[in-house]
Amino acid sequence: MSYSSLLPLLRKTGSPLTVEGFQSRINVVFHDHEAFHYDSMHQDMWESLQEQINLLVDDLCNFKTPSSSMRLLDIGCGTGLSTQQLLHSKLGVHIDEITLLDTSPNMLKLAEKKAKSWGKKYVPINSEISDLEGSYDIIIVCSVLHHIPELDIFLQKINNLLVPGGFLIHLQDPNGDYLKDPIYLDRVAAYQSFVSSSSSKKLVDFIPKNWKHFINRKLGRKNYIDHINDQLLSEKVIYRRMTAEEIWSVTDIHVENKTDDVNKGISASQLKDYLKDFTLINQRSYAFYGVLKSDLSEELKKNEHLFISRNELNGRNISCIWIKN
């Protein structure tokens, strides 16, 4: 179980909560503070996400003609970016009603602002998926699966919410089946080597990050990680400050830089075990150099485009579309 990996940090911070409560509250507080910076911090995602959504929608349309008046559920909707991009795809005209679900009140407020311009019926819900009722024709889960400790329970709830013949789209998660792929690792190393050789460092770059962070906090220059710690301390969720890396290890529980191999990435083969009532229409990948397309040189962008057109699967990120049987 993924929660077990958090027990050492739970003890280190002196948290009085259960490990489930610890993970849940830190996740909400983190995303509440990140909400106001999310779209600007993640502009690198916009181009790649729209491309992947368009490709997955093409896969859907080639497999089955979508019906009209579809009900969409966006789980972990964040600022509403993934729904907005889905509406910009060929599927947009088929979507009639939208439910925006997120545990972060601030994320949900920003999603509502976007939703006012969509010309669609929408309902914002600030809650967990476990509290949700109803039925949906399509569910999108963008940059969410790697935040979920117990994927089997989460995906079973999706199964309960999706109608037979309904579609599940998920994307923007680390590709667990290929994170150790030799070709992928060679590409990442080549990209990182190029970046290192082409960048000039200043003296300040050699100061350890934790020293710079400590100095800035003492000078009253707090970043959003400091504000997250302040809130968690005031709520008595923790009694000792956490580093940014420690917070991310709680929120991003299935990422490749974790120390436990069990929780590294989202595995398509494992998803097939969890989604036994589903048929995989197509699996795709992107970020073949470990970063998204917007961070690449023009030459590497051409390579990225070629790998995507071949539907190669050994990129850093995974995207899939499924149909419920």
Steps between C-alpha positions, in 0.01 A plus 500: 500500500638841402423659837770292670772698323388812690537356849863617552403857405192483720725418796766755402251788492335392826158491338222371728284400201448162344713450190184530287403828666860626473514437125151638436544826690846577360370432149210745544711775662772462237259534209311783668822704510617383158168596340586866451830414330396180321424626149811720484725231653378235259482686172734234363207253519255693282633405157567136586169447679296640215690280254448187713132574560447551126674168425298310762176654371597390147555149641155515659329621182673233289382235744141618550292801401437702817142571594360848545419660837783325683546554872864571590665453838841662554657336807764716664404776259755747636459834327279344231775485239443138392125548453564818305738316269258210463232750395744634239529150349255333260318358802406845628178526297380169646535612864189652653551488878819527707572407860821649641630308801795603716599478866666845482252789541740746336558279196125464462446878514743549212333219301165674547643819352600310186167316489302823468635544148434142380132536418424168671305396808746438781494401866803553729538251787758542776533144623665160467405256227377264773217744576386536139180351362350501152597362160718639223572432134861613509749548783829686463779465757793729418816513712315322781579127511851558637341680800278203595636259765252216439442486127291183512235662723506822297456320168220283638311818587556625144356170379191559714451855367550426128211367292548188282650620172643804677857620454788556743786732400807540718828677426795696642631229733848342514519193278581225751564227244777693321676714762797262490490441124859526365403704193300744715786535751749566218278775359458661842875490562572654159246779562636574848855503372404748229324727750795491741753582230295785356419681825731736686492487878530793739664490844160487670422178314764319706330581832302194620125543454424435867741782601340745257156403624602548865656841426196618304262394778711683760485810282121473481494382138262206521402280209186291474676200661558717809132600505398133470718418800359796695144375448583137578675609821212726603252214440728265699518262205880506549732625775814529288544679169523293184727558204348547157621152406332350808170672419518380139569145622163516676300663222669332200500151644561314170792692349832367376725675751348319799732261680256207503475313169142390569360852458695615196272617224166386362517160332265424210533129568391558860212719384374212285476289815304773677275582201373150428162635381672722242658459158811704424435688175852639481805574710731787412812666633683832479787693663755269339791707635358519852352847449204634306522625143509870589838450675667341197709648223348509153699195396388297802141617450513338155622177660225521763240544226641199313491276808141605574394439137644148523310449826819400678431427867830569677454866589493642851121553502210266432156573356220252435139477392273216614138397438289335767363167378 
